[in-house]
Every structure is written in structure tokens, then in C-alpha cells.
Amino acid sequence: MIYTVTFNPSLDYIVSMKGFEMGMTNRTTGEQIFPGGKGINVSIVLNNLGIENTALGFTAGFTGEQIEKESRKMGVITDFIQIEHGFSRINVKLKDYDGTEINGMGPEIDQDAIEKLYEKLEKLEEGDVLVLAGSIPKSLPDSIYKNIMERLQKKGVLFVVDATRDLLLNVLEYHPFLIKPNNHELGEIFEVVLQTRDEVVPYARKLQEKGARNVLVSMSGQGAVLVDETGEVYTLPAPKGTLVNAVGAGDSMVAGFLAGWTEKKDYNYAFRMGISTGSASAFSELLATRKEVEKIIATLEK
């Protein structure tokens, strides 16, 4: 079974408008509301690809109830922990303004809630996959990913981590099955600028030297790179298509990779599924479907 954890899920309120003026009343021309958060995105796409999984995390208040409701409407199995105070965040995204958004804070997560999460995670078994994705609220320690992996390291769980800088570096000693930085995040770690797929490879290997088993690097319009645990390197340019919505594309790549690996236990196929799924989400208003992914994967270079 695959499990995802989203520490600070959201309701994403995505609005379109013809013009935006500061200090004025602005009216929308279109509105959409979706459950948000990297782990939830991974769960939704996995479900779209036919891979059963369970979404874990923390929700609070009326917004938390709606996050759970909308996630279940999309077919996701949820097992969220309800926080008694506060409410889950709302993220406002201005669709027509190049990634302009206002993200909420979310509720404070206390130690009792963390212990409840640990109790759920203790039930994971050998061969289960645990996806730890995204940023964490200020109320949680920076070591939370590391703490979870330390507790579960002897259970044979496969860890997937999609996080930035210290959150990522702190877990490498526990040999995560897969990490997925993008090229900018990878460059920040080593204080270099990485613009081509060839430039990415040696730095992906450096993360393997630090403990990661498989390193998948997303590069937006430049495609992606995978350095697998056998040392094999796979690279592909970005599939051709029109960018519609970049939100969730990286999460979709993680989901596609896991779906491909689950189906065939083959890293080349998993890589191709990953880049196809990320692109399918980027080319669509919504997150990738199986039909969209299969259409793209058929066009990839052999």
C-alpha cells in the first residue's frame, strides 16, 4: 500500500479575472475549488492511475471537512487527523497572473496530534511506500521528516521524499527509496546553477552518495533526469504540449513514477510514466488521468 502525508493541506481557491487592480474591488470571471497540498496531489493522481493509496495528514475546522470531502469525491481514501482548534488553510491563486497566490497558515499542530500520526504510521508494513511531500507548518520541528523515518527505518518501509534543502538533506542517511528535487532546488543545495540535463547528473549522484537510492530531478520545460540505484542514468526532454496549469505537475511526476514502478518494478518504465504524468497535469486544467498519460507516453523517444 502507498501512503501519503500532507502536514498542511489546503483548499485551493483558483480564480480568473480580466484585470486586477490594487485598492479596488476585483470581480472574478471564473472560480474553482480543489483540495490542495503535495501529498494530496500525489494521492489524487495515483488514484487516477488506478493505484490504491491512503492520504494521511492533519485537517481542522470547516475547511478541513471540505478538504476531506473533496478528496473523497476524487476517489481518495483518507485517514486524516482532526485538529480541534483553528482551521485548515485556504490558498488563493490568481490563475492569470503568473503564479501569484496568497497562501494561508493552517492550524497549529501540537504534540498529541503528532503522536496520533505516529500511531497510524506504526501500522505500516514491509514493502509499503510512504510519501512525505511539501513544506511543514511552523508549529512542527524541522526534523519531523527525519523523526518519522528514524522511527520506521527497521520496518522495511520505502520512503519517498519531495521536499526542499534541509528537509531533504536531513533524511538522506535513512536511504529514501526516491527523492525528487527540481533542478533549481538541486542547484541551491550545492550552490550552483543547473540548466541542462547533463549538468544535473553529477549532482544527482552526489545525493546518492549521501544516501538516496533513486534521484528523480524535474526540470520543467527541459524535461527530467533519473539516476537509479544501479547507477543507470535516464534523461528525456519535456514532451511537447501547451502549458495550461503547472500546479501539481511535480507531484504528478512522483505519482507517475510510483505507479510505473508499482506496475512493472522497472525504473525505465517508471521514469517514462513519471515524466508523462507530470506533463499530462501541466497540459490540463486538472490533474492527470490515465488516458492523458498513456497518450503522452506513446509519443516519448524510444
ChimeraX attribute file (.defattr): number of C-alpha atoms within 10 A of each C-alpha:
attribute: neighborCount
match mode: 1-to-1
recipient: residues
	/A:1	14
	/A:2	22
	/A:3	24
	/A:4	23
	/A:5	26
	/A:6	25
	/A:7	26
	/A:8	25
	/A:9	29
	/A:10	28
	/A:11	23
	/A:12	22
	/A:13	19
	/A:14	18
	/A:15	17
	/A:16	17
	/A:17	15
	/A:18	10
	/A:19	11
	/A:20	15
	/A:21	7
	/A:22	6
	/A:23	6
	/A:24	7
	/A:25	7
	/A:26	12
	/A:27	12
	/A:28	13
	/A:29	10
	/A:30	11
	/A:31	12
	/A:32	10
	/A:33	16
	/A:34	18
	/A:35	24
	/A:36	24
	/A:37	23
	/A:38	29
	/A:39	27
	/A:40	29
	/A:41	28
	/A:42	30
	/A:43	31
	/A:44	31
	/A:45	29
	/A:46	27
	/A:47	21
	/A:48	20
	/A:49	20
	/A:50	12
	/A:51	19
	/A:52	17
	/A:53	21
	/A:54	20
	/A:55	25
	/A:56	25
	/A:57	21
	/A:58	23
	/A:59	30
	/A:60	25
	/A:61	16
	/A:62	11
	/A:63	20
	/A:64	27
	/A:65	16
	/A:66	19
	/A:67	26
	/A:68	22
	/A:69	14
	/A:70	17
	/A:71	21
	/A:72	15
	/A:73	10
	/A:74	16
	/A:75	14
	/A:76	22
	/A:77	19
	/A:78	19
	/A:79	16
	/A:80	22
	/A:81	18
	/A:82	17
	/A:83	19
	/A:84	13
	/A:85	12
	/A:86	16
	/A:87	20
	/A:88	27
	/A:89	23
	/A:90	22
	/A:91	23
	/A:92	18
	/A:93	19
	/A:94	19
	/A:95	18
	/A:96	14
	/A:97	12
	/A:98	8
	/A:99	12
	/A:100	11
	/A:101	15
	/A:102	13
	/A:103	14
	/A:104	15
	/A:105	15
	/A:106	24
	/A:107	22
	/A:108	20
	/A:109	21
	/A:110	11
	/A:111	11
	/A:112	10
	/A:113	17
	/A:114	16
	/A:115	11
	/A:116	12
	/A:117	19
	/A:118	15
	/A:119	11
	/A:120	13
	/A:121	17
	/A:122	12
	/A:123	9
	/A:124	18
	/A:125	14
	/A:126	12
	/A:127	13
	/A:128	14
	/A:129	21
	/A:130	25
	/A:131	28
	/A:132	24
	/A:133	28
	/A:134	19
	/A:135	16
	/A:136	17
	/A:137	14
	/A:138	12
	/A:139	12
	/A:140	14
	/A:141	11
	/A:142	15
	/A:143	12
	/A:144	15
	/A:145	18
	/A:146	19
	/A:147	15
	/A:148	17
	/A:149	22
	/A:150	13
	/A:151	12
	/A:152	21
	/A:153	15
	/A:154	9
	/A:155	15
	/A:156	13
	/A:157	19
	/A:158	20
	/A:159	26
	/A:160	23
	/A:161	23
	/A:162	22
	/A:163	21
	/A:164	19
	/A:165	14
	/A:166	11
	/A:167	20
	/A:168	22
	/A:169	16
	/A:170	15
	/A:171	24
	/A:172	21
	/A:173	14
	/A:174	17
	/A:175	19
	/A:176	24
	/A:177	21
	/A:178	23
	/A:179	28
	/A:180	26
	/A:181	23
	/A:182	21
	/A:183	27
	/A:184	18
	/A:185	19
	/A:186	22
	/A:187	19
	/A:188	13
	/A:189	17
	/A:190	12
	/A:191	10
	/A:192	14
	/A:193	14
	/A:194	20
	/A:195	13
	/A:196	14
	/A:197	21
	/A:198	11
	/A:199	14
	/A:200	24
	/A:201	19
	/A:202	12
	/A:203	19
	/A:204	26
	/A:205	21
	/A:206	13
	/A:207	20
	/A:208	21
	/A:209	12
	/A:210	14
	/A:211	17
	/A:212	27
	/A:213	22
	/A:214	25
	/A:215	25
	/A:216	26
	/A:217	26
	/A:218	28
	/A:219	22
	/A:220	18
	/A:221	12
	/A:222	16
	/A:223	19
	/A:224	25
	/A:225	27
	/A:226	29
	/A:227	24
	/A:228	22
	/A:229	16
	/A:230	9
	/A:231	12
	/A:232	11
	/A:233	16
	/A:234	17
	/A:235	20
	/A:236	17
	/A:237	16
	/A:238	18
	/A:239	19
	/A:240	12
	/A:241	12
	/A:242	11
	/A:243	14
	/A:244	14
	/A:245	18
	/A:246	17
	/A:247	18
	/A:248	23
	/A:249	28
	/A:250	28
	/A:251	27
	/A:252	30
	/A:253	31
	/A:254	35
	/A:255	30
	/A:256	31
	/A:257	27
	/A:258	25
	/A:259	25
	/A:260	22
	/A:261	18
	/A:262	15
	/A:263	12
	/A:264	11
	/A:265	12
	/A:266	12
	/A:267	22
	/A:268	19
	/A:269	17
	/A:270	24
	/A:271	27
	/A:272	26
	/A:273	26
	/A:274	31
	/A:275	33
	/A:276	30
	/A:277	34
	/A:278	31
	/A:279	32
	/A:280	32
	/A:281	27
	/A:282	24
	/A:283	20
	/A:284	18
	/A:285	13
	/A:286	15
	/A:287	25
	/A:288	28
	/A:289	19
	/A:290	16
	/A:291	11
	/A:292	17
	/A:293	22
	/A:294	15
	/A:295	12
	/A:296	19
	/A:297	20
	/A:298	11
	/A:299	11
	/A:300	15
	/A:301	9
	/A:302	7
